[in-house]
């Protein structure tokens, strides 16, 4: 498995996570179309939030990045959110 963590802070981050909270069913529907999708988690922080995507391979997380970009462009472009800090890599342990 492969994971991708996006950390959103700075300009527009809190507003983006408010919108994601309001539209979470739409976000879920889109992310479930990603090839090899395993899990997606949104975490609200004091200065914005963090998303964690887990897929069977890096191709799935790459696809999820495009899905998220498209969703933000269509639904949150006016927020002028700073780009997230991204961390990614092979999953060592995944518990459910």
N, C-alpha and C positions, 0 to 999 in steps of 0.2 A: 504494500500500500504506500501511498504518497500523500503528504499533507501540505497545505498552504495556509499560512496565517497572515491575515491583513490587519494591521493596527492603524485605525483611523483616529487622528487627533488634529487639533488646530482648526483652521477656518472651516465652518460648516459641518464638522464631525458630529456634534450633538444633534443638530437638526437632521442630518442624514440618518442617525440611529432612531430618532423619533419617527421619521418617515418609514424606515424599515420595520419598526414595530407596528405601525398602522397598516402596512401592506405586506405583512409576513406571509400570508397565504399566497400572494402573487409571487413572491420571492421563492417560496417553497416549490410551487408548481414549475417554475422555470429551472431551478437547480436540479430537480428530480429528472430532468431530461438529459442531464450530463452523463456521457458514457462512463460506466464504472463507478458511478456515485455510490459512496458509502455513508457519509454523514456530513452535516453542516450545522454549525453552532454560531449564534450571535451572542456576544457578551457586551453588555453596556458597562462603560467605565466612567470615571469622573470627567474625563475630557473628550469623550466620544465613544469608541467601542472597538471591539475586536471580532473578526470573523475567522472561523476555523473550518476549512474544507478538507475532507478526506475522501480520496478516490482510490480505485484499484491501481492506478498508475499515474505517472506525470501527465500523460495526455489528457486525462480527466480533469486534473487541476488546471491545466492550460485552458481547456474548454470552459471550465467554471469561471476563469478570469474574464473571458470574453462575454459570458452570460451576464456577469456582474457589471462589467463596463457598459454593456448595452442597456441594462436595466437602469443604471445610474444616469446614462445619457438621456433615456426616454422619460425618466421620472424625477430626477433630482439635479438636472444640469444647472438650474438656477441657484443652487446652494453654493456653487463655486467651492466645493470641498477640496481641501488639500489632498494630494495623492496619498494612499496608505504606505506605511512601511511594510515590506513584504519579507516573510521568512518562509522557506520551503525545504522539504527534504523527505527522505525515506522514513516511514513509520517504523519504530522499533517495537513498540508495544501499544496495542489498542484493546481496551477493555470495554465491554458493554454490560 
